[in-house]
């Protein structure tokens, strides 16, 4: 799996020649041939078909099967916008973030991601097209099934490859028009959004939500603005939703997890990603047994990649500070998803809630925020 090396239309450009589509049936063999040739492939696509894959909450993914001459890949993945116009406008910043990640940042990191062959987005952020390397036969993880410790170790080491590349990098704050660190006003806005989303989340799930978890979610939401505004150093580029369903694992259990779904890209405390993954991927007993080993593995990989002046004790403390990432992403994801609500998605959100809230209580993480 290569790091992203896109041949793409920059974010905020509106390409001609059909660079953005809403339906994979609109993709022609000539257009796809041009995309691949721009990426250095000497071949011609002669026929293609598509199939829907995945269960994305705010986008639609399709696998393209190609007939071709020359050296083109046999399959690719295309990701498009989904939902009605209002839904798309609401999640437009996420579309912008994902296209921006692949076209601006992916090639600078050591995180494993699909190669991006093409990325473009409309000026109003309601339509986009990504053409990506197909990671098949790797398969997405499952929040409901959880994961083995070996897979979790691979995932946190991979995550360190994202953070190390942009550790305290001022380029994140000045290098793009669309990527900014949350300021005090932004923290207040997100805090208010989180309070509203959490109230709706608690009503939505009702009796299915454990009262203790509902209380933890509510208290975390009330502290969101303060939590975000208090972030200082270190900072880096965050995936934002680094969880099992957004990771593709090799079928044989070998190392090589690949990260996808970059719509929650942000700048902030790196350990927010780490805490979110560990606290949602593992059940309470498993997390308690392996939490410290996972933090150490992440920290060791950061050090290997050149991050200095960041002792393990600071990483452990930041992990505790990062745990409110779980309630924030879970409630907003459940309430504002454009995908149709299903029993499976409900159980996914409830499973994540149980695990994340237990981790917060075990670490007394909200007390650290409230100080």
C-alpha positions in Angstrom: 0.0 0.0 0.0 1.6 3.2 -1.1 1.4 6.6 0.5 -0.8 9.0 -1.4 0.8 10.5 -4.5 -2.1 12.1 -6.2 -2.6 13.3 -9.8 -5.4 15.5 -8.8 -7.4 18.7 -9.1 -6.6 21.0 -6.1 -9.2 21.7 -3.5 -11.4 24.6 -4.4 -10.9 24.2 -8.1 -14.0 23.3 -10.2 -12.7 21.0 -12.9 -14.1 20.8 -16.4 -14.1 17.6 -18.4 -16.3 15.7 -15.9 -13.8 15.7 -13.1 -16.6 15.5 -10.5 -19.4 12.9 -10.7 -22.3 12.0 -8.5 -22.8 8.5 -10.1 -20.1 6.0 -10.9 -22.0 5.2 -14.1 -20.9 8.6 -15.3 -17.2 7.6 -15.3 -16.1 6.8 -18.8 -13.2 4.6 -20.0 -11.6 7.6 -21.7 -11.7 9.7 -18.5 -10.3 6.9 -16.4 -7.6 6.2 -18.9 -6.6 9.9 -18.6 -6.5 9.7 -14.9 -4.2 6.6 -14.8 -1.9 8.0 -17.5 -1.5 11.2 -15.6 -0.3 9.0 -12.8 2.3 7.3 -15.0 0.4 4.2 -16.1 1.0 3.1 -19.7 -2.4 1.5 -20.4 -5.9 2.0 -21.8 -9.1 1.2 -20.0 -11.4 -0.6 -22.4 -14.4 -1.5 -20.2 -15.4 -1.0 -16.6 -18.2 -1.9 -14.2 -18.9 -0.9 -10.6 -20.3 -2.2 -7.4 -21.2 -0.5 -4.1 -19.0 -1.3 -1.2 -18.9 -0.3 2.5 -21.4 1.4 4.7 -20.1 5.0 4.8 -22.1 7.4 7.0 -21.5 10.5 4.9 -20.1 9.3 1.5 -20.6 6.5 -1.0 -17.9 4.1 -2.0 -17.7 2.0 -5.2 -15.3 -0.6 -6.5 -14.5 -0.2 -10.2 -13.6 -3.4 -12.1 -11.4 -2.6 -15.2 -10.7 -4.3 -18.4 -7.6 -2.7 -20.0 -4.5 -3.1 -22.0 -1.2 -2.3 -20.5 -0.3 -2.0 -16.8 -3.5 -0.5 -15.3 -4.7 -1.9 -12.0 -7.6 -4.4 -12.2 -9.7 -2.6 -9.6 -9.9 0.9 -8.1 -12.2 2.5 -5.5 -14.1 5.7 -6.2 -15.6 7.8 -3.4 -18.4 10.3 -4.0 -20.7 12.6 -2.1 -24.0 11.1 -0.8 -27.4 12.3 0.5 -29.6 15.2 -0.3 -28.5 18.8 -0.9 -29.0 19.9 2.7 -27.1 16.9 4.1 -24.3 17.6 1.7 -24.0 21.2 2.7 -23.9 20.2 6.4 -21.0 17.7 5.8 -19.3 19.8 3.1 -16.3 20.7 5.3 -15.8 17.0 5.7 -15.7 16.4 2.0 -13.3 19.3 1.6 -11.1 17.8 4.4 -10.9 14.4 2.8 -10.0 15.6 -0.7 -7.6 18.0 0.9 -5.9 15.3 2.8 -5.3 13.1 -0.2 -4.2 16.0 -2.5 -2.1 18.0 0.1 -0.9 15.9 3.0 -1.0 12.2 2.3 2.3 12.0 0.5 4.1 13.7 3.3 3.3 11.2 6.0 4.4 7.7 7.1 0.8 6.6 7.7 -0.4 3.8 5.3 -3.2 5.1 3.1 -4.4 4.3 -0.4 -2.7 5.9 -3.4 -4.9 8.8 -4.7 -5.1 8.8 -8.5 -7.6 11.7 -8.7 -9.2 14.1 -6.3 -11.5 17.1 -7.0 -14.3 19.0 -5.2 -16.8 21.6 -6.3 -16.6 25.1 -5.0 -19.7 24.7 -2.8 -18.3 21.5 -1.3 -21.4 19.4 -2.1 -19.8 17.3 -4.8 -16.5 15.5 -4.9 -14.7 12.6 -6.6 -11.8 10.6 -5.3 -10.2 7.8 -7.3 -8.2 5.6 -4.9 -6.1 2.5 -4.9 -8.1 -0.6 -3.9 -6.8 -2.2 -0.7 -8.6 -5.5 -1.4 -8.3 -8.1 0.0 -7.8 -6.1 3.1 -11.1 -5.7 5.0 -12.5 -3.1 7.4 -12.4 -3.7 11.1 -15.6 -4.0 13.1 -16.5 -1.9 16.1 -18.9 -4.7 17.2 -16.3 -7.5 16.9 -13.4 -5.4 18.3 -9.9 -6.4 17.5 -7.0 -8.5 18.6 -4.2 -6.8 20.5 -1.7 -7.4 17.7 -4.0 -5.5 15.3 -4.4 -2.7 17.8 -0.6 -2.4 18.1 -0.3 -2.2 14.3 -3.0 0.5 14.2 -1.4 2.7 16.9 2.1 2.4 15.2 0.5 3.4 11.9 -1.2 6.4 13.6 2.2 7.6 14.9 3.3 7.8 11.2 0.6 10.5 10.7 1.4 12.5 13.7 5.2 12.4 13.5 5.2 14.0 10.1 3.4 17.2 11.3 4.5 17.3 15.0 4.2 21.0 16.0 4.4 22.0 12.4 3.6 25.6 11.7 2.8 24.6 8.1 -0.4 23.2 9.4 -1.5 26.6 10.5 -0.3 28.6 7.5 0.0 26.2 4.5 -3.6 25.9 3.5 -6.7 28.2 3.4 -9.0 25.4 4.5 -7.1 23.7 7.4 -7.1 25.8 10.6 -6.6 25.0 14.3 -9.7 25.6 16.4 -9.5 29.1 18.1 -11.6 30.3 21.0 -14.6 31.2 18.9 -14.4 27.8 17.1 -14.2 26.0 20.4 -17.3 27.8 21.6 -19.2 26.9 18.4 -18.1 23.3 18.5 -19.0 23.1 22.2 -22.5 24.4 21.5 -22.9 21.9 18.6 -21.7 19.1 20.8 -24.2 19.9 23.6 -27.0 19.9 21.1 -25.8 16.7 19.4 -25.4 14.9 22.7 -28.9 15.9 23.9 -30.3 14.6 20.6 -28.1 11.4 20.9 -29.5 10.7 24.4 -33.1 11.1 23.2 -32.4 9.1 20.0 -31.2 6.0 21.9 -33.3 6.3 24.9 -33.5 3.2 27.1 -30.9 1.4 25.0 -28.3 3.8 26.4 -27.0 3.0 29.9 -27.9 5.9 32.3 -24.2 6.0 33.5 -23.1 6.4 29.9 -25.7 9.0 29.1 -24.4 11.0 32.1 -20.8 10.7 31.0 -21.7 11.8 27.4 -23.6 14.8 28.8 -20.9 15.9 31.1 -18.3 15.5 28.4 -20.4 17.6 26.0 -20.7 20.4 28.6 -16.9 20.5 28.8 -16.2 20.4 25.1 -15.6 24.1 24.6 -13.2 24.3 27.5 -11.5 21.1 26.4 -10.8 22.3 22.9 -9.8 25.9 23.9 -7.2 24.5 26.4 -5.2 22.6 23.7 -1.7 23.9 23.4 1.4 21.9 22.5 1.9 19.3 21.1 -0.3 19.6 18.0 -0.3 17.7 14.8 -2.6 16.6 11.9 -5.4 14.4 13.3 -7.5 11.8 11.5 -10.3 12.6 13.9 -12.2 9.4 13.5 -9.5 6.8 13.7 -11.5 3.7 14.6 -11.9 0.1 13.5 -14.5 0.7 10.8 -12.2 3.2 9.1 -9.2 0.9 9.1 -8.5 -1.9 6.5 -6.7 -5.0 7.9 -4.9 -7.6 5.9 -6.8 -10.9 5.8 -4.0 -13.0 7.3 -3.6 -11.0 10.4 -0.2 -9.6 9.3 0.8 -6.0 9.9 -0.2 -3.5 7.3 -3.4 -1.7 8.4 -4.5 1.0 6.0 -6.3 4.2 7.2 -9.2 5.5 5.1 -12.1 8.0 5.6 -10.4 11.3 6.3 -13.4 13.6 6.5 -12.8 14.5 10.2 -9.3 15.8 9.5 -8.3 18.4 12.1 -5.3 20.0 13.8 -5.0 19.4 17.5 -3.6 17.2 20.4 -2.3 14.1 18.7 -3.3 11.8 21.6 -6.9 12.6 20.8 -6.6 10.1 17.9 -4.8 7.6 20.1 -7.3 7.8 22.9 -10.2 7.6 20.6 -8.9 4.5 18.9 -7.9 2.6 22.0 -11.0 3.5 24.0 -13.4 2.4 21.2 -11.6 -0.6 19.7 -11.2 -2.7 22.8 -13.7 -3.8 25.4 -13.3 -2.6 28.9 -11.4 -5.7 30.2 -9.1 -5.9 27.2 -8.4 -2.1 27.2 -7.5 -2.2 30.9 -5.1 -5.1 30.3 -3.4 -3.6 27.3 -3.9 0.2 27.4 -0.4 1.1 28.7 1.3 -1.2 26.2 -0.5 0.4 23.3 0.4 3.9 24.6 4.1 2.8 24.8 4.0 1.3 21.3 2.7 4.5 19.9 5.2 6.6 21.8 8.1 4.3 20.7 7.1 4.7 17.0 6.9 8.5 17.4 10.5 8.5 18.8 11.6 6.2 16.0 10.2 8.7 13.5 12.2 11.6 15.0 9.8 13.2 17.5 11.9 14.4 20.5 11.3 16.2 23.7 8.1 14.3 24.4 8.6 11.8 27.2 6.4 8.8 27.8 4.9 10.4 30.9 3.6 13.3 28.8 2.1 10.9 26.3 0.3 9.1 29.0 -1.1 12.4 30.4 -2.1 13.5 26.9 -3.9 10.2 26.3 -6.0 11.0 29.4 -6.6 14.5 28.0 -7.6 13.0 24.6 -10.3 10.7 25.8 -13.2 13.2 25.3 -12.7 12.8 21.6 -14.9 9.7 21.8 -18.1 11.3 23.0 -17.6 14.2 20.6 -17.2 12.1 17.4 -19.8 9.4 18.5 -22.6 11.8 19.1 -22.0 14.1 16.1 -21.5 11.1 13.9 -24.7 9.5 15.0 -26.9 12.6 14.8 -25.6 14.2 11.6 -24.8 11.1 9.5 -26.4 11.2 6.0 -26.7 7.4 5.7 -30.0 5.7 6.6 -30.2 4.7 10.2 -30.1 0.9 10.7 -30.0 -1.6 13.6 -26.4 -2.3 12.8 -25.3 1.4 12.9 -27.2 1.9 16.1 -25.4 -1.0 17.7 -22.1 0.3 16.5 -22.7 3.7 18.1 -23.9 2.1 21.3 -20.8 -0.2 21.4 -18.5 2.7 20.9 -20.3 4.7 23.6 -20.0 1.9 26.2 -16.3 1.5 25.5 -15.4 5.2 25.3 -17.4 6.2 28.4 -15.9 3.3 30.5 -12.4 4.5 29.5 -13.3 8.1 30.5 -14.5 7.0 33.9 -11.6 4.7 34.5 -9.1 7.6 33.8 -11.3 10.2 35.5 -10.6 12.1 32.3 -13.3 14.7 32.7 -11.7 15.9 35.9 -8.5 16.7 34.0 -10.6 18.9 31.6 -12.5 20.6 34.3 -9.4 21.8 36.2 
